[in-house]
Amino acid sequence: MQSRYPTIIEWSEEDNAYIALVPDLPGCFADGQTREEAARNAEVVINEWIEVAREEGRKIPAASAHIAVR
């Protein structure tokens, strides 16, 4: 299932991988060798982030209205 959360995908020379950041969910990020892999991995961690937040009774932020991709 594709989330509604905007994701920023950037190349990281330091990590030698694409990094997918989810600004609406603090600490939520993933990586991959391609943009597509990073985006797929981000979907996994978004779902995990939300699941853990629910289990811990934390508020789940609403998704931003804009999408930023680099």
Rosetta blueprint (number, residue, H / E / L):
1 M L
2 Q L
3 S L
4 R L
5 Y L
6 P L
7 T L
8 I E
9 I E
10 E E
11 W E
12 S E
13 E L
14 E L
15 D L
16 N L
17 A E
18 Y E
19 I E
20 A E
21 L E
22 V L
23 P L
24 D L
25 L L
26 P L
27 G L
28 C L
29 F E
30 A E
31 D E
32 G E
33 Q L
34 T L
35 R H
36 E H
37 E H
38 A H
39 A H
40 R H
41 N H
42 A H
43 E H
44 V H
45 V H
46 I H
47 N H
48 E H
49 W H
50 I H
51 E H
52 V H
53 A H
54 R H
55 E H
56 E H
57 G L
58 R L
59 K L
60 I L
61 P L
62 A L
63 A L
64 S L
65 A L
66 H L
67 I L
68 A L
69 V L
70 R L
